[in-house]
Amino acid sequence: MCTLKKTGNVSFRKGRIFMNQDEKRQEKEIEEKQDEKLEEYGQITLEENEGKTKIHLLSIIGEVEGHENAPGNSKTTKYDHVLPMLAQLEDDDKIEGMLVLLNTSGGDVDAGLAIAEMIASLSIPTVSLVLGGSHSIGVPLAVSTDYSFIVPTGTIMVHPVRMTGMVIGASQTYEYFEMIQDRIISFISRHASITYDQVKRLMLNTEMLTRDLGTVLVGAEAVKQGLIDEVGGIRDALAKLHKMIEKKRI
């Protein structure tokens, strides 16, 4: 009797040991996948907070890459990776909000606007935080969220559309440039506290950038112009997002 009981206990303990090992292995696999996702796409899910709220973190860094690949040594955000992720995010009931971190020099106009439109159409609360800078097509990305922050030393650069390579010097070419700029200005004015004419005036400013057109706004200046909602850091951005999520839960 004693021998059977002891054997049963040993068997149970072994089973428990195996179960613990399986759980640890699964946790390790999940952590490895998250690390790969963060390294490859600059994305991760934040869920270790007090309220166990699942927040998706999206980093838009370097150059926003379009149909053509950027040089191999360039830091890029690939729109063909980001767009499917945003669609998946909208379809995931467990994700309650998204935080967008921005430190971008700009990039492909169509790719940037596509990402911005997708972010703006999400049903979950979204907050952006401009860190080093959000220049060129990074401006629509910064204002595409429900609320936006910029660190005190962060910069916003608004300038006309530029094209590299040879272009045909015909009137249609300049009309096309105007059309692209209109798309950008219209998006910014719809999603920020700034008018169409104000954005255009910043874009075509001739007094700030040497040998170029445009305006650079630092921290509080971007808020004063109505492009960004508030000066703040990661603590402020996350606190705001949690409040927005809580409000939506009610």
C-alpha positions as CSV (number, residue, x, y, z in Angstrom):
1,M,0.0,0.0,0.0
2,C,2.7,2.4,0.9
3,T,4.7,1.6,-2.2
4,L,1.7,2.2,-4.5
5,K,1.0,5.5,-2.8
6,K,4.6,6.6,-3.1
7,T,4.7,5.6,-6.8
8,G,1.5,7.5,-7.4
9,N,2.9,10.6,-5.8
10,V,6.1,10.4,-7.8
11,S,4.1,10.0,-11.0
12,F,2.0,13.0,-10.2
13,R,5.1,15.0,-9.4
14,K,6.7,14.0,-12.7
15,G,3.6,15.0,-14.6
16,R,3.6,18.3,-12.8
17,I,7.3,18.8,-13.6
18,F,6.6,18.0,-17.3
19,M,3.7,20.5,-17.3
20,N,5.9,23.2,-15.8
21,Q,8.6,22.6,-18.4
22,D,6.0,22.8,-21.2
23,E,4.7,26.1,-19.8
24,K,8.2,27.5,-19.5
25,R,8.9,26.4,-23.1
26,Q,5.8,28.1,-24.4
27,E,6.6,31.3,-22.5
28,K,10.1,31.3,-23.9
29,E,8.7,30.8,-27.4
30,I,6.3,33.7,-27.0
31,E,9.2,35.9,-25.7
32,E,11.4,35.0,-28.6
33,K,8.6,35.8,-31.1
34,Q,8.1,39.2,-29.4
35,D,11.8,39.9,-29.6
36,E,11.9,39.0,-33.3
37,K,8.9,41.1,-33.9
38,L,10.4,44.1,-32.1
39,E,13.8,43.7,-33.9
40,E,12.3,43.2,-37.4
41,Y,9.3,45.5,-37.3
42,G,9.7,47.8,-34.3
43,Q,6.5,46.5,-32.8
44,I,5.5,44.9,-29.5
45,T,2.5,44.5,-27.3
46,L,2.6,46.2,-23.9
47,E,0.6,44.3,-21.3
48,E,2.5,44.3,-18.0
49,N,0.7,47.3,-16.7
50,E,-1.5,47.4,-13.6
51,G,-4.7,47.2,-15.5
52,K,-3.4,44.5,-17.8
53,T,-4.4,46.6,-20.7
54,K,-3.0,45.4,-24.1
55,I,-1.4,48.2,-26.0
56,H,0.3,47.8,-29.3
57,L,3.5,49.7,-29.8
58,L,4.4,50.8,-33.3
59,S,7.8,52.5,-34.0
60,I,8.1,54.6,-37.1
61,I,11.8,55.3,-37.5
62,G,14.3,56.2,-40.2
63,E,12.9,56.5,-43.7
64,V,9.4,55.4,-44.6
65,E,10.0,52.9,-47.4
66,G,7.7,52.7,-50.4
67,H,7.7,50.5,-53.5
68,E,11.4,50.7,-53.8
69,N,13.8,49.4,-51.2
70,A,16.1,51.8,-49.4
71,P,19.8,51.2,-49.2
72,G,20.7,48.2,-47.0
73,N,22.4,50.4,-44.4
74,S,19.4,52.7,-43.9
75,K,17.0,52.5,-41.0
76,T,13.5,52.1,-42.5
77,T,9.9,51.6,-41.8
78,K,8.4,49.3,-44.4
79,Y,4.8,50.1,-45.3
80,D,4.2,46.7,-46.7
81,H,4.8,45.4,-43.2
82,V,2.9,48.0,-41.3
83,L,-0.3,48.0,-43.3
84,P,-1.1,44.3,-42.7
85,M,-0.3,44.7,-39.1
86,L,-2.7,47.6,-38.7
87,A,-5.5,45.5,-40.4
88,Q,-4.7,42.7,-38.0
89,L,-4.8,45.1,-35.1
90,E,-8.2,46.3,-36.1
91,D,-9.5,42.7,-36.2
92,D,-8.0,41.8,-32.8
93,D,-10.5,42.3,-29.9
94,K,-7.8,41.9,-27.3
95,I,-5.8,45.0,-28.3
96,E,-7.4,48.1,-26.7
97,G,-5.0,50.9,-27.9
98,M,-2.0,51.8,-29.9
99,L,1.1,54.0,-29.1
100,V,3.1,55.3,-32.0
101,L,6.7,56.4,-31.5
102,L,8.1,58.6,-34.2
103,N,11.7,59.5,-35.1
104,T,11.6,59.7,-38.9
105,S,13.2,61.8,-41.6
106,G,10.2,61.3,-43.9
107,G,10.2,59.1,-47.0
108,D,7.8,57.9,-49.7
109,V,4.6,60.1,-49.8
110,D,2.1,57.5,-50.9
111,A,3.4,55.0,-48.4
112,G,3.4,57.5,-45.5
113,L,-0.1,58.7,-46.4
114,A,-1.3,55.1,-46.6
115,I,0.0,54.3,-43.1
116,A,-1.5,57.6,-41.8
117,E,-4.9,56.9,-43.2
118,M,-4.9,53.4,-41.7
119,I,-4.0,54.7,-38.3
120,A,-6.6,57.5,-38.5
121,S,-9.3,54.9,-39.3
122,L,-8.6,52.5,-36.4
123,S,-11.5,52.1,-33.9
124,I,-9.2,51.8,-30.9
125,P,-7.7,54.8,-29.1
126,T,-4.3,55.9,-30.5
127,V,-1.6,58.3,-29.2
128,S,1.6,59.4,-31.0
129,L,4.9,60.6,-29.5
130,V,7.4,62.5,-31.5
131,L,10.9,61.9,-30.2
132,G,13.9,63.0,-32.2
133,G,11.8,64.3,-35.1
134,S,8.9,63.7,-37.4
135,H,9.8,65.4,-40.7
136,S,8.2,65.7,-44.1
137,I,5.7,62.8,-44.6
138,G,6.3,62.2,-40.9
139,V,4.0,65.1,-40.1
140,P,0.8,63.4,-41.3
141,L,1.9,60.3,-39.4
142,A,2.3,62.3,-36.2
143,V,-1.1,63.9,-36.4
144,S,-2.9,60.7,-37.6
145,T,-3.6,59.5,-34.0
146,D,-6.4,60.6,-31.7
147,Y,-3.9,62.6,-29.6
148,S,-0.3,63.6,-30.1
149,F,2.7,64.5,-28.0
150,I,6.2,65.8,-28.7
151,V,9.2,65.9,-26.4
152,P,10.6,69.3,-25.6
153,T,13.6,68.8,-28.0
154,G,11.6,67.0,-30.7
155,T,11.2,68.6,-34.1
156,I,8.6,68.9,-36.8
157,M,9.7,69.9,-40.3
158,V,7.1,71.0,-42.8
159,H,8.3,71.5,-46.4
160,P,7.1,71.2,-50.0
161,V,7.2,67.9,-51.8
162,R,10.5,67.0,-53.3
163,M,11.3,64.5,-56.0
164,T,14.7,62.9,-56.9
165,G,15.9,62.0,-60.3
166,M,14.8,63.5,-63.6
167,V,11.4,65.0,-64.1
168,I,9.7,66.5,-67.2
169,G,9.7,70.3,-66.9
170,A,6.1,70.7,-68.1
171,S,3.2,72.4,-66.6
172,Q,1.6,69.1,-65.8
173,T,4.5,68.2,-63.7
174,Y,4.0,71.1,-61.4
175,E,0.2,70.5,-61.3
176,Y,1.1,67.0,-60.1
177,F,3.3,68.4,-57.4
178,E,0.5,70.7,-56.3
179,M,-1.9,67.7,-56.2
180,I,0.4,65.7,-53.9
181,Q,1.0,68.7,-51.6
182,D,-2.8,69.3,-51.4
183,R,-3.3,65.7,-50.3
184,I,-0.7,66.2,-47.5
185,I,-1.9,69.6,-46.4
186,S,-5.6,68.4,-46.4
187,F,-4.8,65.4,-44.2
188,I,-2.8,67.5,-41.7
189,S,-5.5,70.2,-41.4
190,R,-8.2,67.5,-40.9
191,H,-6.4,65.8,-38.1
192,A,-4.7,68.7,-36.3
193,S,-5.8,72.0,-34.8
194,I,-4.4,74.0,-37.8
195,T,-6.0,75.3,-40.9
196,Y,-5.2,74.4,-44.5
197,D,-3.8,77.9,-45.2
198,Q,-1.6,77.8,-42.0
199,V,0.0,74.5,-43.0
200,K,0.6,75.8,-46.5
201,R,2.2,79.0,-45.1
202,L,4.6,76.9,-43.0
203,M,5.3,74.6,-46.0
204,L,6.3,77.5,-48.3
205,N,8.1,79.6,-45.7
206,T,11.2,81.2,-47.3
207,E,12.7,82.7,-44.1
208,M,13.9,79.8,-42.1
209,L,15.7,77.1,-44.1
210,T,18.7,78.3,-46.1
211,R,18.4,77.4,-49.8
212,D,15.1,75.7,-49.2
213,L,11.5,76.2,-48.4
214,G,9.8,75.1,-45.2
215,T,9.6,75.5,-41.4
216,V,11.2,73.6,-38.5
217,L,9.2,73.7,-35.2
218,V,10.8,72.5,-32.0
219,G,8.7,71.1,-29.1
220,A,6.3,73.8,-27.8
221,E,6.4,75.6,-31.1
222,A,4.7,72.7,-32.8
223,V,2.0,72.8,-30.1
224,K,1.6,76.5,-30.5
225,Q,1.1,76.2,-34.2
226,G,-1.6,73.6,-33.7
227,L,0.2,70.6,-35.3
228,I,0.7,68.7,-32.0
229,D,-1.6,68.5,-29.0
230,E,0.8,68.6,-26.1
231,V,4.5,68.6,-25.0
232,G,5.3,65.5,-23.1
233,G,7.2,62.2,-22.9
234,I,6.5,58.5,-22.7
235,R,4.9,58.8,-19.2
236,D,2.5,61.4,-20.5
237,A,1.7,59.5,-23.7
238,L,1.0,56.2,-21.9
239,A,-1.1,57.9,-19.2
240,K,-3.2,59.7,-21.8
241,L,-3.7,56.4,-23.7
242,H,-4.8,54.6,-20.6
243,K,-7.3,57.3,-19.8
244,M,-8.7,57.1,-23.3
245,I,-9.0,53.3,-23.1
246,E,-10.8,53.5,-19.7
247,K,-13.2,56.1,-21.1
248,K,-14.0,53.8,-24.0
249,R,-14.6,50.8,-21.6
250,I,-17.4,52.7,-19.8
